[in-house]
Amino acid sequence: MSSLQNKSLVSINDYTPEELIQILDIAESFEKKMPAGLLEDKVISTLFYEPSTRTRLSFESAVNRLGGHIVGFSEAANSSVTKGETLKDTVLTVSNYSDLIVIRHPVEGSARYASEIAPVPVVNAGDGANQHPTQTLLDLYSIRKTQGTLDGLNIFMVGDLKYGRTVHSLLIALSEFNTTFNFISPEELRVPEGYKLILEKKGLKYYEHTDFTEIISRADIVYMTRVQRERFSDPLEYEKVKNIYILRKSMLENTKENMRILHPLPRVNEIDTSVDSSPKAYYFQQALNGVYVRQAIIASILGLV
Ligand code: CP
């Protein structure tokens, strides 16, 4: 029996490095040959209190392609939340209708709370600026697939490193794999101190920069991120930093042959569309990898692999 059976995935710290690798291996086998019908009698609910394209639809695609069923809502406005229903009541009710709950919510800690009260496992699809662990697993999958390893890589993280939840979970996961980090952000959007402390405790090297044009040649992975407009309380502060980094094709000239550009998407302006035709642009394949990885997560938690 998998050690992940019935185990909620709320934070990337919930999984050991061995369990992370186990998910990647299962996802790889699903990419090679998808086990049609694996989720035949299973119902998965998706409760999205915040907008989403990739996470929600890739979960739905993942389940549909394995013969399972999806219930849920894509915005709280379509649910009884508008009548004042609490998160607790919604989660307890939906637990009756499904074998596993996937939840995205703007409040940090909401997925943890849901996992503590729900009688079925809960998967965090993003809680505020905190964590996005299923994105991290697909990011790890994409890194391993393109680099052939997770060990000893030089990872550049660019953009909103303060509010970007995908950055926070990925940083924690990669800290298990002897990674060197280069953080590129404006002063206002630097990686929170708590994350840097974790790296220091593990003896990992990290460097902070406000520009990366001169150093991009050292990168194995450039992980671009969007400035998270929805997390700013002052719109003027957002306006100041929104277009601070734009990756252009000319910047790729002296980069490593095998360097790949990742982005959790959606992008706004931070990757110029001219980059899309470069073989180093990997963000749309990265989004596809989300299907295999989310299938692996669901199948593991439901004890089907
Ligand atoms: N990467 C990601 O979380 O995208 P969505 O917001 O579209 O789900």
Residues whose N, C-alpha, C, O or C-beta is under 5 A from the ligand:
A	BS01	CP	P51 S52 T53 R54 T55 R56 P264 L265 P266
